[in-house]
Amino acid sequence: MSAFTELRDAIQKGDVQDVKLLLAKPYLLPVTDTECSTILHEAVLGVTSLAQSSYRNASSAGVTSAAFGAIDILGEVLIRSDNVDMLARNQWNETALHIASTFFHPGVMELLISYLLKTNTEHRLPAYLDCKDCNGNTALFWACFTRNVEVVKLLLRFNASSISKNLCGDTALHEVAGISKTRMNIDFEIAHLLIDHDARVLDMKNAESLTPVECAVNDNDTSMVDLFRQHTGTRKARPVGPEVVN
């Protein structure tokens, strides 16, 4: 068994002590596996899956213990791995942040962002938050896709772009506006958050030359249309940051 596989298995099992021991061994881990995933990708995937599973299956006391144990594992990987590349991509052009944004544990996201803020790569934070996967989607887009409102709040607090477009020209608000068939109350909360962060998103057109408002109109989604119209005329733009990394 390779060092990479051994460490990945320990992460997936949630064995903090084994992770610490493996990271302390005097050998160099492979940079990537066959899917071009780094150990940081694997740590985030394993940790978020572990934390999410604990929320579904454990008692309230067990949930807290398992969730904090999962965060401890990611912390060990960040601290003990030399030269962690936060912008490393897998074969789908995803960073670890993309992976974390599709799961329901904002603590993982906060740890990744905090690590960046504490290192000499702090100036790369805007580029990190807004970098795109192979489909042009940002972490914020995926958090909206999975209706992960706590992660959406966290990303917007650190000034992630709500007007970034994917390869179809869709913003995160287009995504929220386009799921009317399974509309949930949380969709309106996310829409409010995106518009309040940068109301220019209301005017962004996708590849079909449709704004989020027009998408909602086409779907006869009157509730979402009403919400959008409440914000019409408000144009609060976020401060301009460094260029987005694609």
Secondary structure, 3 states (H helix, E strand, C coil): CCHHHHHHHHHHHCCHHHHHHHHHCCCCCCCCCCCCCCHHHHHHHHHHHHHHHHHHHCCHHHHHHHHHHHHHHHHHHHHHCCCCCCCCCCCCCCCHHHHHHCCCCHHHHHHHHHHHHHCCCHHHHHHHHHCCCCCCCCHHHHHHHCCCHHHHHHHHHCCCCCCCCCCCCCCHHHHHHCCHHHCCHHHHHHHHHHHHHCHHHHHCCCCCCCCHHHHHHHCCCHHHHHHHHHHCCCCCCCCCCCCCCC
